Amino acid sequence: MRDFNQGGPKRNFGPREMYKATCAECGQECEVPFKPKEDRPVFCKACYTKKRNA
């Protein structure tokens, strides 16, 4: 059986462009690796983790 998760070339896409956003939960300014859309909430890392683990 072959394990496809081991070895092989690592992909390096270079540095990600980060976008400034305001967390919909706590109101703190944060940076996200995608361009925020006005119709979707954005969460900082701490609030996102809390929501995901709830």
Chimera marker file (.cmm) of the C-alpha trace (Angstrom):
<marker_set name="trace">
<marker id="1" x="0.000" y="0.000" z="0.000" r="1" g="1" b="0" radius="0.5"/>
<marker id="2" x="1.396" y="3.384" z="-0.928" r="1" g="1" b="0" radius="0.5"/>
<marker id="3" x="1.259" y="6.383" z="1.436" r="1" g="1" b="0" radius="0.5"/>
<marker id="4" x="0.605" y="9.503" z="-0.607" r="1" g="1" b="0" radius="0.5"/>
<marker id="5" x="1.065" y="11.880" z="2.366" r="1" g="1" b="0" radius="0.5"/>
<marker id="6" x="4.790" y="11.177" z="2.738" r="1" g="1" b="0" radius="0.5"/>
<marker id="7" x="7.672" y="12.468" z="0.671" r="1" g="1" b="0" radius="0.5"/>
<marker id="8" x="7.412" y="14.201" z="-2.652" r="1" g="1" b="0" radius="0.5"/>
<marker id="9" x="8.150" y="17.811" z="-3.525" r="1" g="1" b="0" radius="0.5"/>
<marker id="10" x="6.851" y="20.538" z="-1.242" r="1" g="1" b="0" radius="0.5"/>
<marker id="11" x="5.001" y="23.319" z="-3.016" r="1" g="1" b="0" radius="0.5"/>
<marker id="12" x="6.049" y="26.860" z="-2.239" r="1" g="1" b="0" radius="0.5"/>
<marker id="13" x="3.589" y="29.430" z="-3.498" r="1" g="1" b="0" radius="0.5"/>
<marker id="14" x="5.585" y="32.330" z="-2.042" r="1" g="1" b="0" radius="0.5"/>
<marker id="15" x="4.352" y="34.876" z="0.473" r="1" g="1" b="0" radius="0.5"/>
<marker id="16" x="0.603" y="35.313" z="0.740" r="1" g="1" b="0" radius="0.5"/>
<marker id="17" x="-0.982" y="38.693" z="0.239" r="1" g="1" b="0" radius="0.5"/>
<marker id="18" x="-2.742" y="39.681" z="3.453" r="1" g="1" b="0" radius="0.5"/>
<marker id="19" x="-5.785" y="41.970" z="3.691" r="1" g="1" b="0" radius="0.5"/>
<marker id="20" x="-6.831" y="44.134" z="6.632" r="1" g="1" b="0" radius="0.5"/>
<marker id="21" x="-10.250" y="43.383" z="8.077" r="1" g="1" b="0" radius="0.5"/>
<marker id="22" x="-12.294" y="44.032" z="11.205" r="1" g="1" b="0" radius="0.5"/>
<marker id="23" x="-13.439" y="41.032" z="13.244" r="1" g="1" b="0" radius="0.5"/>
<marker id="24" x="-17.231" y="40.692" z="13.219" r="1" g="1" b="0" radius="0.5"/>
<marker id="25" x="-17.155" y="39.220" z="16.747" r="1" g="1" b="0" radius="0.5"/>
<marker id="26" x="-14.800" y="41.431" z="18.811" r="1" g="1" b="0" radius="0.5"/>
<marker id="27" x="-14.238" y="44.410" z="16.487" r="1" g="1" b="0" radius="0.5"/>
<marker id="28" x="-10.447" y="44.075" z="16.561" r="1" g="1" b="0" radius="0.5"/>
<marker id="29" x="-8.481" y="44.814" z="13.385" r="1" g="1" b="0" radius="0.5"/>
<marker id="30" x="-6.860" y="41.712" z="11.912" r="1" g="1" b="0" radius="0.5"/>
<marker id="31" x="-5.289" y="40.439" z="8.706" r="1" g="1" b="0" radius="0.5"/>
<marker id="32" x="-6.664" y="37.612" z="6.592" r="1" g="1" b="0" radius="0.5"/>
<marker id="33" x="-5.205" y="35.772" z="3.553" r="1" g="1" b="0" radius="0.5"/>
<marker id="34" x="-8.264" y="36.517" z="1.381" r="1" g="1" b="0" radius="0.5"/>
<marker id="35" x="-10.047" y="39.640" z="0.180" r="1" g="1" b="0" radius="0.5"/>
<marker id="36" x="-12.995" y="40.167" z="2.568" r="1" g="1" b="0" radius="0.5"/>
<marker id="37" x="-16.467" y="40.521" z="1.097" r="1" g="1" b="0" radius="0.5"/>
<marker id="38" x="-18.901" y="42.997" z="2.597" r="1" g="1" b="0" radius="0.5"/>
<marker id="39" x="-21.717" y="40.441" z="2.754" r="1" g="1" b="0" radius="0.5"/>
<marker id="40" x="-19.716" y="37.862" z="4.783" r="1" g="1" b="0" radius="0.5"/>
<marker id="41" x="-18.387" y="38.212" z="8.340" r="1" g="1" b="0" radius="0.5"/>
<marker id="42" x="-14.650" y="37.974" z="9.009" r="1" g="1" b="0" radius="0.5"/>
<marker id="43" x="-13.272" y="36.711" z="12.321" r="1" g="1" b="0" radius="0.5"/>
<marker id="44" x="-9.850" y="37.207" z="13.905" r="1" g="1" b="0" radius="0.5"/>
<marker id="45" x="-7.869" y="34.064" z="14.683" r="1" g="1" b="0" radius="0.5"/>
<marker id="46" x="-8.981" y="33.949" z="18.342" r="1" g="1" b="0" radius="0.5"/>
<marker id="47" x="-12.702" y="34.377" z="17.576" r="1" g="1" b="0" radius="0.5"/>
<marker id="48" x="-12.539" y="31.934" z="14.658" r="1" g="1" b="0" radius="0.5"/>
<marker id="49" x="-10.950" y="29.312" z="16.899" r="1" g="1" b="0" radius="0.5"/>
<marker id="50" x="-13.617" y="29.854" z="19.590" r="1" g="1" b="0" radius="0.5"/>
<marker id="51" x="-16.441" y="29.502" z="17.047" r="1" g="1" b="0" radius="0.5"/>
<marker id="52" x="-14.878" y="26.418" z="15.453" r="1" g="1" b="0" radius="0.5"/>
<marker id="53" x="-14.409" y="24.658" z="18.794" r="1" g="1" b="0" radius="0.5"/>
<marker id="54" x="-17.884" y="25.526" z="20.112" r="1" g="1" b="0" radius="0.5"/>
<link id1="1" id2="2" r="1" g="1" b="0" radius="0.2"/>
<link id1="2" id2="3" r="1" g="1" b="0" radius="0.2"/>
<link id1="3" id2="4" r="1" g="1" b="0" radius="0.2"/>
<link id1="4" id2="5" r="1" g="1" b="0" radius="0.2"/>
<link id1="5" id2="6" r="1" g="1" b="0" radius="0.2"/>
<link id1="6" id2="7" r="1" g="1" b="0" radius="0.2"/>
<link id1="7" id2="8" r="1" g="1" b="0" radius="0.2"/>
<link id1="8" id2="9" r="1" g="1" b="0" radius="0.2"/>
<link id1="9" id2="10" r="1" g="1" b="0" radius="0.2"/>
<link id1="10" id2="11" r="1" g="1" b="0" radius="0.2"/>
<link id1="11" id2="12" r="1" g="1" b="0" radius="0.2"/>
<link id1="12" id2="13" r="1" g="1" b="0" radius="0.2"/>
<link id1="13" id2="14" r="1" g="1" b="0" radius="0.2"/>
<link id1="14" id2="15" r="1" g="1" b="0" radius="0.2"/>
<link id1="15" id2="16" r="1" g="1" b="0" radius="0.2"/>
<link id1="16" id2="17" r="1" g="1" b="0" radius="0.2"/>
<link id1="17" id2="18" r="1" g="1" b="0" radius="0.2"/>
<link id1="18" id2="19" r="1" g="1" b="0" radius="0.2"/>
<link id1="19" id2="20" r="1" g="1" b="0" radius="0.2"/>
<link id1="20" id2="21" r="1" g="1" b="0" radius="0.2"/>
<link id1="21" id2="22" r="1" g="1" b="0" radius="0.2"/>
<link id1="22" id2="23" r="1" g="1" b="0" radius="0.2"/>
<link id1="23" id2="24" r="1" g="1" b="0" radius="0.2"/>
<link id1="24" id2="25" r="1" g="1" b="0" radius="0.2"/>
<link id1="25" id2="26" r="1" g="1" b="0" radius="0.2"/>
<link id1="26" id2="27" r="1" g="1" b="0" radius="0.2"/>
<link id1="27" id2="28" r="1" g="1" b="0" radius="0.2"/>
<link id1="28" id2="29" r="1" g="1" b="0" radius="0.2"/>
<link id1="29" id2="30" r="1" g="1" b="0" radius="0.2"/>
<link id1="30" id2="31" r="1" g="1" b="0" radius="0.2"/>
<link id1="31" id2="32" r="1" g="1" b="0" radius="0.2"/>
<link id1="32" id2="33" r="1" g="1" b="0" radius="0.2"/>
<link id1="33" id2="34" r="1" g="1" b="0" radius="0.2"/>
<link id1="34" id2="35" r="1" g="1" b="0" radius="0.2"/>
<link id1="35" id2="36" r="1" g="1" b="0" radius="0.2"/>
<link id1="36" id2="37" r="1" g="1" b="0" radius="0.2"/>
<link id1="37" id2="38" r="1" g="1" b="0" radius="0.2"/>
<link id1="38" id2="39" r="1" g="1" b="0" radius="0.2"/>
<link id1="39" id2="40" r="1" g="1" b="0" radius="0.2"/>
<link id1="40" id2="41" r="1" g="1" b="0" radius="0.2"/>
<link id1="41" id2="42" r="1" g="1" b="0" radius="0.2"/>
<link id1="42" id2="43" r="1" g="1" b="0" radius="0.2"/>
<link id1="43" id2="44" r="1" g="1" b="0" radius="0.2"/>
<link id1="44" id2="45" r="1" g="1" b="0" radius="0.2"/>
<link id1="45" id2="46" r="1" g="1" b="0" radius="0.2"/>
<link id1="46" id2="47" r="1" g="1" b="0" radius="0.2"/>
<link id1="47" id2="48" r="1" g="1" b="0" radius="0.2"/>
<link id1="48" id2="49" r="1" g="1" b="0" radius="0.2"/>
<link id1="49" id2="50" r="1" g="1" b="0" radius="0.2"/>
<link id1="50" id2="51" r="1" g="1" b="0" radius="0.2"/>
<link id1="51" id2="52" r="1" g="1" b="0" radius="0.2"/>
<link id1="52" id2="53" r="1" g="1" b="0" radius="0.2"/>
<link id1="53" id2="54" r="1" g="1" b="0" radius="0.2"/>
</marker_set>
